[in-house]
Amino acid sequence: MTIDKVQSTPLTPVIETKVTKTAEEADKARALGARRAVDADQQASTRSAVANEVVSLPVKVSATAQQMMQAARLATDGKESFDAKKVERLRREIMEGRFPIDEERLARKVMELEQQLGDLGRE
């Protein structure tokens, strides 16, 4: 079998069409990007203006919340309530597996806390 003639197919119109469409799509994408940038700038300006406004709303602190704040103040009794050295020591012990955990005591304490809190959040 021999091939006497090879028929060439003109590819130029197809390539030109694709290039034209791609250029049009790029122009549309640039225009859309510019519109989005303007919108983003406008939104940022609005957020900035709103953030600069001072808004004061009335706040009502419940009696329970006031009692909790007072109890927290009394519990600390003027002492520092956070001991960074102790926390670091306990963290190391836990990570090294040297900190004993009494699961029963922990569960009992969680139950006591839940009973103390009761309907606190339902006021």
FIPA-423591 format. One record per residue: residue in three letters; residue number from 1; x, y, z negated of N, C-alpha, C in turn; chain. Coordinates in steps of 0.2 Angstrom, whole numbers, plus 5000, padded with zeros to 4 digits. Each point is the difference from the previous one (the first is absolute). Example, Ala and Ser with C-alpha at 12.3 -4.5 7.8 and 13.67 -1.06 7.14 Angstrom:
BEGIN
PT, aa, i, n.x, n.y, n.z, ca.x, ca.y, ca.z, c.x, c.y, c.z, ch
PT, ALA, 1, 5066, 4972, 4961, 4996, 5006, 5000, 5004, 5006, 5000, A;
PT, SER, 2, 4998, 5005, 5004, 5004, 5006, 4999, 4996, 5005, 4997, A;
//
This chain:
BEGIN
PT, aa, i, n.x, n.y, n.z, ca.x, ca.y, ca.z, c.x, c.y, c.z, ch
PT, MET, 1, 5004, 4994, 5000, 4996, 5006, 5000, 5005, 5006, 5000, A;
PT, THR, 2, 4998, 5005, 5004, 5004, 5006, 5001, 4995, 5006, 4999, A;
PT, ILE, 3, 5003, 5005, 4998, 4996, 5006, 4999, 5003, 5005, 5005, A;
PT, ASP, 4, 4996, 5002, 5005, 5002, 5004, 5005, 5000, 5007, 4998, A;
PT, LYS, 5, 4994, 5002, 4997, 4999, 5007, 4998, 4999, 5000, 4993, A;
PT, VAL, 6, 5002, 5005, 4997, 4999, 5002, 4993, 4996, 5006, 5000, A;
PT, GLN, 7, 4994, 5000, 4998, 4995, 5006, 5000, 5001, 5004, 4993, A;
PT, SER, 8, 5002, 5006, 5001, 5001, 5004, 4994, 4994, 5003, 4999, A;
PT, THR, 9, 4999, 5001, 4993, 4994, 5003, 4998, 5002, 5007, 4997, A;
PT, PRO, 10, 4996, 5005, 5002, 5002, 5007, 4998, 4998, 5000, 4992, A;
PT, LEU, 11, 5005, 5002, 4996, 4999, 5000, 4993, 5000, 5008, 4998, A;
PT, THR, 12, 5002, 5004, 5004, 5000, 5007, 4998, 4993, 5003, 4997, A;
PT, PRO, 13, 4995, 4999, 5004, 4993, 5002, 4997, 4999, 4998, 4993, A;
PT, VAL, 14, 5001, 4994, 4999, 4999, 4997, 4993, 5004, 5003, 4995, A;
PT, ILE, 15, 5007, 5001, 5001, 5004, 5003, 4996, 4998, 5007, 4998, A;
PT, GLU, 16, 4999, 5004, 5006, 4998, 5007, 4999, 4994, 5001, 4996, A;
PT, THR, 17, 4995, 4995, 5001, 4994, 5001, 4996, 5001, 4999, 4992, A;
PT, LYS, 18, 5004, 4995, 4999, 5002, 4998, 4993, 5004, 5006, 4997, A;
PT, VAL, 19, 5005, 5003, 5004, 5004, 5006, 4997, 4995, 5005, 4999, A;
PT, THR, 20, 4995, 5002, 5005, 4996, 5005, 4999, 4995, 4999, 4994, A;
PT, LYS, 21, 4998, 4994, 4999, 4996, 4999, 4994, 5004, 5000, 4994, A;
PT, THR, 22, 5006, 4998, 5000, 5004, 5000, 4994, 5001, 5008, 4998, A;
PT, ALA, 23, 5002, 5004, 5005, 5001, 5007, 4999, 4994, 5003, 4997, A;
PT, GLU, 24, 4994, 4999, 5003, 4994, 5002, 4997, 4998, 4998, 4993, A;
PT, GLU, 25, 5002, 4994, 4999, 4999, 4997, 4993, 5005, 5004, 4995, A;
PT, ALA, 26, 5006, 5001, 5002, 5005, 5003, 4996, 4997, 5008, 4999, A;
PT, ASP, 27, 4998, 5003, 5005, 4997, 5007, 4999, 4994, 5000, 4995, A;
PT, LYS, 28, 4996, 4995, 5001, 4994, 5000, 4995, 5003, 4998, 4993, A;
PT, ALA, 29, 5004, 4996, 4999, 5003, 4998, 4994, 5003, 5006, 4996, A;
PT, ARG, 30, 5004, 5004, 5005, 5003, 5006, 4997, 4995, 5005, 4998, A;
PT, ALA, 31, 4995, 5001, 5004, 4995, 5005, 4998, 4996, 4998, 4993, A;
PT, LEU, 32, 4999, 4993, 5000, 4997, 4998, 4994, 5004, 5000, 4994, A;
PT, GLY, 33, 5007, 4999, 5001, 5004, 5001, 4994, 5001, 5007, 4998, A;
PT, ALA, 34, 4999, 5005, 5005, 5000, 5007, 4998, 4994, 5002, 4996, A;
PT, ARG, 35, 4994, 4997, 5003, 4994, 5002, 4996, 5000, 4997, 4993, A;
PT, ARG, 36, 5003, 4994, 4999, 5000, 4997, 4993, 5005, 5004, 4996, A;
PT, ALA, 37, 5006, 5003, 5003, 5004, 5004, 4996, 4997, 5006, 4997, A;
PT, VAL, 38, 4996, 5003, 5005, 4996, 5006, 4998, 4995, 4999, 4994, A;
PT, ASP, 39, 4997, 4994, 5001, 4995, 4998, 4995, 5003, 4999, 4994, A;
PT, ALA, 40, 5006, 4996, 5000, 5004, 4999, 4994, 5002, 5006, 4996, A;
PT, ASP, 41, 5002, 5005, 5004, 5002, 5006, 4997, 4995, 5004, 4997, A;
PT, GLN, 42, 4994, 5000, 5003, 4994, 5003, 4997, 4998, 4996, 4994, A;
PT, GLN, 43, 5000, 4994, 5000, 4998, 4996, 4994, 5005, 5002, 4994, A;
PT, ALA, 44, 5006, 5000, 5002, 5005, 5001, 4995, 4999, 5007, 4997, A;
PT, SER, 45, 4999, 5005, 5004, 4998, 5007, 4998, 4994, 5000, 4995, A;
PT, THR, 46, 4995, 4996, 5002, 4994, 5000, 4996, 5002, 4997, 4993, A;
PT, ARG, 47, 5003, 4994, 5000, 5002, 4997, 4994, 5004, 5004, 4996, A;
PT, SER, 48, 5005, 5004, 5003, 5004, 5004, 4996, 4996, 5006, 4997, A;
PT, ALA, 49, 4995, 5003, 5003, 4996, 5005, 4998, 4996, 4997, 4994, A;
PT, VAL, 50, 4997, 4994, 5001, 4996, 4997, 4994, 5004, 4999, 4994, A;
PT, ALA, 51, 5006, 4997, 5001, 5005, 4999, 4995, 5002, 5006, 4996, A;
PT, ASN, 52, 5000, 5006, 5003, 5002, 5006, 4997, 4995, 5003, 4996, A;
PT, GLU, 53, 4993, 4998, 5001, 4995, 5002, 4996, 5000, 4997, 4993, A;
PT, VAL, 54, 4998, 5004, 4995, 5000, 4997, 4993, 4993, 4999, 4999, A;
PT, VAL, 55, 4998, 4993, 4998, 4993, 4998, 4999, 5000, 4998, 4993, A;
PT, SER, 56, 4995, 5003, 4996, 4999, 4998, 4993, 4993, 4997, 5000, A;
PT, LEU, 57, 5000, 4994, 4997, 4994, 4997, 4999, 4999, 4999, 4993, A;
PT, PRO, 58, 4994, 5000, 4997, 4999, 4998, 4993, 5002, 4993, 4999, A;
PT, VAL, 59, 5003, 4999, 4994, 5002, 4993, 4998, 4997, 4999, 4993, A;
PT, LYS, 60, 4997, 4994, 5000, 4997, 4998, 4993, 5004, 4994, 4998, A;
PT, VAL, 61, 5003, 5000, 4994, 5003, 4995, 4997, 4996, 4996, 4995, A;
PT, SER, 62, 4998, 4994, 5001, 4996, 4996, 4996, 5002, 5000, 4993, A;
PT, ALA, 63, 4996, 4999, 4995, 5002, 4999, 4993, 5005, 4994, 4999, A;
PT, THR, 64, 4998, 4995, 5004, 5005, 4994, 5000, 5007, 5001, 5002, A;
PT, ALA, 65, 5000, 5004, 5006, 5007, 5002, 5002, 5003, 5004, 4995, A;
PT, GLN, 66, 4997, 5005, 4997, 5003, 5004, 4995, 5003, 4996, 4994, A;
PT, GLN, 67, 4996, 4995, 4998, 5002, 4995, 4994, 5006, 4996, 5002, A;
PT, MET, 68, 5000, 4998, 5007, 5006, 4996, 5002, 5006, 5005, 5000, A;
PT, MET, 69, 4999, 5006, 5002, 5006, 5004, 5000, 5003, 5002, 4993, A;
PT, GLN, 70, 4995, 5001, 4996, 5002, 5001, 4993, 5003, 4994, 4997, A;
PT, ALA, 71, 4998, 4994, 5001, 5003, 4993, 4998, 5007, 5000, 5002, A;
PT, ALA, 72, 5001, 5001, 5007, 5006, 5000, 5003, 5005, 5004, 4996, A;
PT, ARG, 73, 4998, 5007, 4999, 5004, 5004, 4996, 5002, 4998, 4993, A;
PT, LEU, 74, 4995, 4997, 4997, 5001, 4997, 4993, 5005, 4994, 5000, A;
PT, ALA, 75, 4999, 4996, 5005, 5004, 4994, 5001, 5008, 5002, 5001, A;
PT, THR, 76, 5001, 5005, 5004, 5007, 5001, 5001, 5003, 5004, 4994, A;
PT, ASP, 77, 4996, 5004, 4997, 5002, 5003, 4993, 5006, 5004, 5002, A;
PT, GLY, 78, 5000, 5004, 5006, 5006, 5004, 5001, 5006, 4996, 5003, A;
PT, LYS, 79, 5000, 4994, 5000, 5006, 4996, 5002, 4999, 4999, 5008, A;
PT, GLU, 80, 5006, 4999, 5003, 5000, 4999, 5007, 4997, 4993, 5001, A;
PT, SER, 81, 4995, 5000, 5005, 4996, 4994, 5001, 5003, 4995, 5005, A;
PT, PHE, 82, 5006, 5002, 5003, 5003, 4996, 5005, 5007, 5000, 4998, A;
PT, ASP, 83, 5002, 4993, 4999, 5007, 4999, 4999, 5003, 4997, 5006, A;
PT, ALA, 84, 5004, 5003, 5004, 5003, 4998, 5006, 5005, 4994, 4999, A;
PT, LYS, 85, 5004, 5001, 4994, 5005, 4994, 4999, 4996, 4994, 4998, A;
PT, LYS, 86, 4995, 5000, 4996, 4996, 4994, 4999, 4997, 4997, 5006, A;
PT, VAL, 87, 4997, 5004, 5004, 4997, 4998, 5006, 5005, 4996, 5004, A;
PT, GLU, 88, 5006, 5003, 5001, 5005, 4997, 5004, 5003, 4994, 4997, A;
PT, ARG, 89, 5000, 4999, 4994, 5002, 4994, 4996, 4995, 4995, 5001, A;
PT, LEU, 90, 4994, 5001, 5000, 4994, 4995, 5001, 5000, 4998, 5007, A;
PT, ARG, 91, 5001, 5005, 5005, 5000, 4998, 5007, 5006, 4995, 5001, A;
PT, ARG, 92, 5006, 5001, 4997, 5005, 4995, 5002, 4998, 4994, 4997, A;
PT, GLU, 93, 4998, 5000, 4994, 4998, 4993, 4996, 4995, 4996, 5005, A;
PT, ILE, 94, 4995, 5004, 5002, 4995, 4997, 5004, 5003, 4997, 5007, A;
PT, MET, 95, 5004, 5004, 5003, 5003, 4998, 5006, 5005, 4994, 4999, A;
PT, GLU, 96, 5003, 4999, 4994, 5005, 4995, 4999, 4996, 4994, 4997, A;
PT, GLY, 97, 4994, 5000, 4999, 4996, 4995, 4997, 5001, 4999, 4992, A;
PT, ARG, 98, 5002, 5005, 4997, 5002, 5000, 4993, 4994, 5003, 4995, A;
PT, PHE, 99, 4995, 5002, 5004, 4995, 5004, 4996, 4994, 4995, 4999, A;
PT, PRO, 100, 4999, 4998, 4993, 4994, 4995, 4999, 4993, 5003, 5001, A;
PT, ILE, 101, 4996, 4997, 5003, 4993, 5002, 5001, 4995, 4996, 4997, A;
PT, ASP, 102, 4997, 5002, 4995, 4995, 4996, 4996, 4993, 5001, 5004, A;
PT, GLU, 103, 4998, 4996, 5004, 4994, 5000, 5004, 4994, 5001, 4996, A;
PT, GLU, 104, 4999, 4996, 4995, 4994, 5001, 4995, 5000, 5007, 4997, A;
PT, ARG, 105, 5005, 5002, 4998, 5000, 5007, 4996, 4998, 5005, 5006, A;
PT, LEU, 106, 5003, 4999, 5005, 4999, 5005, 5006, 4992, 5000, 5002, A;
PT, ALA, 107, 4998, 4994, 5000, 4992, 5000, 5002, 4996, 5003, 4995, A;
PT, ARG, 108, 5002, 4998, 4993, 4996, 5003, 4995, 5000, 5008, 5000, A;
PT, LYS, 109, 5006, 5002, 5001, 5001, 5008, 5000, 4996, 5003, 5006, A;
PT, VAL, 110, 5000, 4997, 5006, 4996, 5002, 5005, 4992, 5000, 4998, A;
PT, MET, 111, 4998, 4995, 4997, 4993, 4999, 4998, 4998, 5006, 4995, A;
PT, GLU, 112, 5005, 5001, 4995, 4999, 5005, 4995, 4999, 5007, 5004, A;
PT, LEU, 113, 5004, 5001, 5004, 5000, 5007, 5004, 4994, 5000, 5004, A;
PT, GLU, 114, 4998, 4995, 5003, 4993, 5001, 5004, 4994, 5001, 4995, A;
PT, GLN, 115, 5000, 4997, 4994, 4995, 5001, 4995, 5000, 5007, 4997, A;
PT, GLN, 116, 5006, 5003, 4999, 5001, 5007, 4998, 4998, 5005, 5005, A;
PT, LEU, 117, 5001, 4998, 5007, 4998, 5005, 5005, 4992, 4999, 5001, A;
PT, GLY, 118, 4998, 4994, 4999, 4992, 4999, 5001, 4997, 5004, 5006, A;
PT, ASP, 119, 4996, 5004, 4999, 4996, 5004, 5005, 5003, 5006, 5002, A;
PT, LEU, 120, 5007, 5001, 4999, 5003, 5007, 5000, 4999, 5003, 5007, A;
PT, GLY, 121, 5000, 4996, 5005, 5000, 5003, 5007, 4993, 5001, 5002, A;
PT, ARG, 122, 4995, 4998, 4996, 4993, 5001, 5002, 4996, 5005, 4997, A;
PT, GLU, 123, 5003, 5006, 4998, 4997, 5005, 4997, 4997, 5005, 5006, A;
//
